[in-house]
């Protein structure tokens, strides 16, 4: 049972890292929709954009955020953070400006990642633009 959970966590980690570093277009096949072609299930006018949220974002961002049952991000006020997985932790430095959140990992094997971000109903919404589409993530504060 424990091996099964560890194996599943490893697969989830690999998928997250793969999706964070490989453009969605790499996965598209003929007849398959890319993320930019998929209709969103929300009205974009209801979503806060970086230009409409308060600049206290650094204070709002500070703390622990869950992406799913095994993936957590921890942001400190000093611009440092950690990606926390069941068996590994990856430290990063982060910066925010009027439109982006950038994670620069200390581990050179993990690429720097830049997201458009917004805070909606206490959740952190991240959008990563790729050459052929976008990826969306919703994190919940713990």
C-alpha positions, 0 to 999 in steps of 0.5 A: 500500500505504501509503495503504491502511494509513493509511486502515485506521488512520484507520477504526480510530481513528474507530471507537474514538473513536465507540465511546468516545463514543456509547452502544451503544444508538445502534447497536441495530436491531430484532432485534439484541442490545445488549451487555448482552444478549450472554452473556459467554464467561467466568465473572464469578467469575474476574474481579478486580474493583476491590475485590479487586485490590491498591491498588498499581494505580497502579504496575501501571498505569504503562507502555505498554499495547496495545489492538490493533496501532495503539492504545496507551495510556501511563500515567505515575506523575504522573497523566498519560498519552497515547493513541498512534495512528499519526499522532496523540497525545492527552494526558490526565490520569487518576485512579483510585479504588477502582472507576474509571479516569477519562481526562480528555483535554486535547483538548476535542473528546474527552469524558472517559471513565470505566471500571471497571477490573481487572487480570487475569493482567497485562492491564488490563480496562476496562468502560465502562457506558452507558445501554443496555449496556457496552463491554469492552476488554482491554489488554496491557502492552508 
